[in-house]
């Protein structure tokens, strides 16, 4: 089986999701495009956030899209990697903080 599950051409076809439900697809894209407009955060900052989140949620399409977007916005590779590390730190912290729940449960059950 040579075909990969994730292929770059799928990202180019993302807008096709409106074909099976135009109303909801259009609502999604309206929302998505509104989120990424300049606001209190710059488009550059939003691109870095999106790149970090893309890694945390393990979306190869998003990683491709926001790596390209970051490059187009003049974001340096070191900034991109720093953003990825921020995402990784938050994700690992979220995993580790649940250790407190385990510790509490351990203490309850060990009594």
KACOR-V464057 format. One record per residue. OMEGA is omega in whole degrees, 0 to 359 (none if undefined). NEAR is the number of other ideal C-beta (glycine too) atoms within 10 Angstrom. D_CENTER is the distance of its C-alpha to the mean C-alpha in Angstrom with 2 decimals. Layout:
OMEGA|NEAR|D_CENTER ; OMEGA|NEAR|D_CENTER
This chain:
182|4|28.59 ; 186|3|27.19 ; 176|5|24.45 ; 179|9|20.90 ; 178|7|18.67 ; 177|11|15.81 ; 182|12|17.52 ; 181|10|16.63 ; 178|6|18.99 ; 179|13|16.94 ; 179|14|14.32 ; 181|10|17.46 ; 183|10|18.53 ; 182|12|15.56 ; 180|9|17.88 ; 180|10|20.32 ; 178|14|18.76 ; 184|15|21.14 ; 184|9|24.08 ; 174|8|24.26 ; 185|11|23.65 ; 183|10|24.03 ; 182|8|24.14 ; 177|11|20.86 ; 178|16|19.11 ; 178|12|20.57 ; 178|12|19.58 ; 183|13|15.91 ; 175|14|16.12 ; 179|10|18.29 ; 182|10|15.88 ; 181|9|12.86 ; 177|9|15.28 ; 181|9|16.70 ; 186|11|13.58 ; 174|14|13.18 ; 175|9|16.94 ; 178|10|18.53 ; 175|11|19.27 ; 172|5|19.69 ; 178|14|16.70 ; 176|11|17.17 ; 178|12|15.17 ; 179|15|14.94 ; 180|15|13.52 ; 178|18|10.91 ; 178|25|9.97 ; 177|23|9.77 ; 180|15|7.71 ; 178|19|5.09 ; 180|24|5.85 ; 180|22|5.92 ; 179|17|2.98 ; 178|21|2.33 ; 181|20|5.61 ; 181|14|6.00 ; 175|11|5.35 ; 180|9|7.15 ; 181|15|6.51 ; 178|16|9.20 ; 180|15|9.50 ; 178|17|6.30 ; 178|17|7.36 ; 185|14|10.73 ; 184|17|10.27 ; 168|25|8.80 ; 178|16|11.23 ; 180|12|13.86 ; 179|19|13.13 ; 178|20|13.30 ; 180|13|16.50 ; 180|9|17.92 ; 177|15|17.59 ; 180|8|19.47 ; 182|19|16.92 ; 181|10|18.50 ; 180|10|17.25 ; 177|8|18.13 ; 179|15|15.95 ; 181|19|12.91 ; 177|11|13.91 ; 177|12|14.65 ; 178|23|11.21 ; 178|17|9.99 ; 175|12|13.00 ; 178|17|12.24 ; 180|18|9.08 ; 179|13|11.50 ; 179|11|14.25 ; 180|13|12.75 ; 181|16|11.84 ; 176|10|15.33 ; 178|10|16.96 ; 177|10|15.87 ; 184|9|17.43 ; 180|9|20.44 ; 175|9|21.22 ; 174|10|21.86 ; 177|10|24.62 ; 176|9|26.52 ; 178|9|26.61 ; 181|9|27.96 ; 178|10|30.48 ; 181|10|31.66 ; 177|10|32.06 ; 182|11|33.87 ; 178|9|36.25 ; 185|8|36.94 ; 183|7|37.71 ; 183|6|39.76 ; none|5|42.19
